[in-house]
Amino acid sequence: MPLPEKLLTLRKRSGLFQEALAEKLEISRQTVSRWELGAAQPEAGKLLPLCRLFGVTAESLLDDARNLAQVAEAPAGKRASRCLRALVLAGVGLAGNVSSSPGWRRSHAPCLL
């Protein structure tokens, strides 16, 4: 599926109008329209915000060989699982460091005070 078609479908699936997407990305509505018509492509600096907004990877968004089912559904579960795992591990590591070294808390984690 080509990039313009993916952008249009993902935007509509997200319930956004072109104006709302443009505002979130700090671009004009006309730019979003050109992307969706295939008259222009997103600049590199807008790819990461687009991917984050729609919950897809840059590779899946840019790869014309992938359809939307592969783009929108597959990565989300894996990403959520990895995120949860990272949060749990960070929490365990933080708890261990704070309990074993009171000075660490004051010097490295002032937001915890």
C-alpha positions, 0 to 999 in steps of 0.5 A: 500500500503506498504512503499517501493511502496509508497516511489518509487511512491512519489519519481517518482511523485516528479520527483526525481532520487534516487541520488537526493533524497539521496542528499536531505536526506544526505544518499547514493543512495543505501540506497534509493534503499534498501528502495524502494526494501523493504530490509531496512526501513528509520531510524526514523531521516529520516522520518520527512525530507521524509514527508516534502519533499513529503508533507505527514504525517508520519502516512499516509506514514507508514500506509500500509492500506492507498493508495497513493490517501489518502497519497498524496492528502488529507493532502495537502489541509488541511495542506495548509489551516492550514498554511495560517490560522496560518500565518494570525493569526500570522500577526494579533497578531504581528500587534497588539503587535507592534502597542500597544507597541513600546518597544515590537518591539525592544526587541522581533522582531529585525528582523522587524527593 
